[in-house]
Amino acid sequence: MDYVHRLCKDLPLYFKVATLRHASVLYADRIGQPTGAQERHDYQPINIDFTFADFRKTEQQLKRIFHEFGKQANMTSDEIDGIFKGDGFKRLVMAGGGVPRDCLSIFLEVLENVRNGDSRIGKDDVRIMSRSNFERRIEELKQDSEGAEQNVLLKGIYVIRKFCMDRKTNLFFISEQMLQQKDNLRELIYRLLDYRIIHSAGTAITHKSQPGTFHAFVIDLGSYAHMRTLQGRFNELDISDPATKEKMRSSPVLAFEDFQGLWDSVPQDVEQELLREDQ
């Protein structure tokens, strides 16, 4: 970024640079010597993330993308919608974390598997394939991080999933005050957001029984949907339902003491534990 900025400053040249927001540092001031490019001074950030804070908007944006791909295959919008049944498309959006690339990837895998049956994609078809996408995200996380950092991120995934499994819910709260005060925790949470291990479901939300404001997060579908032992014993909040906004205000809060206790109990081979077939 520093080379690009210095070479092209004051020239009528413009670049788009794609990066993971919380995994990249584009500017540093080293002993009074600026290096890189400074946000809003040298470049304008464009947030292209689709979040679950407004699930309906994210779903509509992805549906438009699917419809445009359909046009390339001479298919109408109704024909594209007819590929799915029930809540199949909503579940696909959840499994892909709202990321077009991941949704399209899972769609192609699921489509291949349903050709010999009903040929329409339902929520259970997506659920089965969501695990492989979760495994790919972990692999991407490992490739993009260094040794010590990689272990921290894997432990963070374990802690958050264990908290959700113990509380039998896919949605949890973290105090916004705690995220401001605990730098290491905030960095970890934002990195897991970047890699779509967890997904933002809303900010500045009040809780029914605790003071303050909270950030709501949803753990990735692929981290639990394959677990047979959870069937009938897991409260999966449907974030596509507008009524969920009120329900989520009773969600469990991940306090720092809870986080620290689970962190201290992380197994030695944390990656193997994360990728176990059933739990």
N, C-alpha and C positions, 0 to 999 in steps of 0.2 A: 504493500500500500504506500509506503514511503517513497519508493522509486517511482511508482505511477504518478503520485501526487506531485513530486518535484519536477518530473519530466513534462507534465501536462498542465501545470499551473498557468493560468491566464491564457490558455489556448482554448479555442472552441471545440473541445473534445469532451465527450461524456462516456462514462463507463457504468455498467451495472455489475456489482460485485455481490455474489450470493454467499452468505455465511451463516453459521449457527450463532445466534445473537449472544448467548451467554458463554459460548465456548471460544470466542474470539476477542482479541484485544487489538484494535486498529490504531490506537494512539497511546503514546507514552511520552512523558516529560522526564528525560534523563539528565540530571544535573543542568537544568536550564536549556537543554537541547531537545526541541520537539521532534519526535519521530513518528511517522505514520500520517494518518489523516484524522482530524478531529471532527466529531459529530456536530452537525449543524453549522460549523464554520467552514469545513472543507467538503462535506458531503451531506446529503439529505437522506435519512433513513426511510425505507419503505417497508412496512410490516406486511408480509404476504401470508402470515399464519392464519389459518382458520381454527378458531377455538370452539369449545363447547359452552362458553358463556352465553352464546346465542346460537343454540343448536339448530334451530329452524333456518337461520340465515346460512349457516355452514352447509346444511343439507341441501338447500336450494342452489347454492353456488356449485356444489359438486354435481348436482343433477344437471345443471346447465352444461358442465364440462362433459358429462356422459352423453348428453343430447348432441353436443357438437361432434364428438367422436362417432356417434351414430350416423350423422350426416355423411361422414366420410365413407360409411359402408352402405349408403343409400337406405338408411333406416329412419323411420319417423320417430318423433318423441314418444308416441304411444307404444310403438314397438319396443323401444328401449325400456320403457316403464314395465311392459309386459314380461320382461325377462325375470322380474322379481315378483315374489308373492308375499303377502302379509307385511311384516316389518323387515323384510329382507334387506331393503336398501338402507333403512335407518341403522340396522345392525352393521352393515358394511361401512357406513360412515364412522360408527363407533370403533370398529375393528381397525380402521385405517387412521384413527386419530384425527380425522378431518384433513389428512394430507392427500392431495390428489394422486400422487405417485403410489402411495401405499394402498389407497382404495382401488386403483386400477390393477395393481399387482395381485391383490387378494381376489378381486373380481375374476381375473383370468384363471387363477387357480381353481376357484370355486366352480366356474363355468365348465371347466374340463371335467370336474367330478360329477356334475349333475346331468351331463348329457345322456346318460343311460337310464335315467329315471324320469321324474316329473319334468325335467329340463328347465324348471323355474327355480330361482334362488330364494330360499327362505332363511330365516334367522338361524336355524340350527346348522344349515350348510356353512354359513359364515363363521359360526362359533367353532366348528371343527377346524377350520383353516386359520383361525386367528392366532393360534399358538405358533405356527411357523413364522408369522410376521413378527411376533414378540421375540423369537429367537434371532431373527435377522437384526432387529433393533439392538439387541445385546451385542451381536457381532460387530455392528457398525460402531457402537460405543467403544468397544475394545480396540478397534482399529484406529479410532480418532484420539485415544487417550494414552498416556504413558503409564509405565508400570505401577507406581504408587497411586497415582490418580485413578487408574483403572480399578484397583482394588476398592478404593473409597466409593466409587460409583456403584460397583456391584454390591457392596455392603448396603449402600443406600437403598437399592432396589429391594434387597431382602427385607430390610427393616420396614419399609413402607408396605410391602405386600404382606408381611407377617402381621402388621398392625391391622390391615384390612381383613385378613383372614380371621384373626382373633375376634374382631368386632363384627364379622360376617356382613360386611358392606363394601361396596365399590367406591364410595364417596367419603371423604374425610375433610376436616377443617384444620388449618394451621393459623394461629394468631398472626395478624399482620404486624403487631408490635414485636412478636418474637422473631419474625423474618427480618425486621429492621435491626434488631439488637444482636442476633446471632449470625455473624457474617459467614461462617463456615456452613451452617445449615442452609442459609439463603442461597449460597453458591451451589450447594448440592442439589437443592430443589429445582433451581433454575436450569441446571445442567440436565436433570432428568426430564424437565419440560422440553428442552431442546431435542432430546432423543425420543420424545413421545412415549416414555415409560409411564409418565403421568400426564394428565391433561387438565388445563385450567377450566373450571366450571363457573367461575364468578369471583369477583373481588368486592371488598367492603361490605360483606354480608354479616348481618347480626345473627347471633345464636340465641335460641330460646331460653337457655339456662345459664349462659356465661356472658360476662360483660365484654365489651370491646368489639372490634370488627375482625372478620376472618376472610382468608382466601380459601375458596373451595377447590378441591382437586378430585379428579376421577382417576383411579388406577386403570391401566390399559386392559382391555378386554382379554387379550391373549395371555395375560399373566394368571388368569384363574378360570376361564370359561371351559377349559378341558378337564377340570378336576371333578371326577365323578363323586368324590366324597362330599362335595358341597351341594349336590343336588337336593333341593327342598330345604336347605338350611342356610341360604345366602340371600340377603336382602339387596338385590340389584336395583338401584334407583334408575328409573328411566328418564334420562336427562332430556330426551326429546319431548317429554310431556310438560307443558307449562305449569302444571300443578306441582311439579317436583321442586320448583323454586321455594315453595313454602315447606315442603317435606324435608328438604336438605338442611333447614335450620335446626333440626334435631340430630344432625350427623355427629359422630364421635370426633372429638378434638385431639389431635396429636400434640400433646404437650411435650416440652423439652425433656422432662423426666421420663416419659414413655419412650421417647426416641433414644435417649441415652441407655435405658435399660435394655431395649431390644438390640442396640448397637453392641453392647457388651456380650450379648449371647449369640452373635452371628457365628455359624459353624465355620470351621477352617476352610473347607472347600466350598465356598459360597456359590460359585458358578454351577457346580454339580447339583447343589441343592435347588437352585433356581430352575434348572432344566429337567428336574425329575419328571417322569411321565405322569405320575399321579401322586396326590398327597392327601 
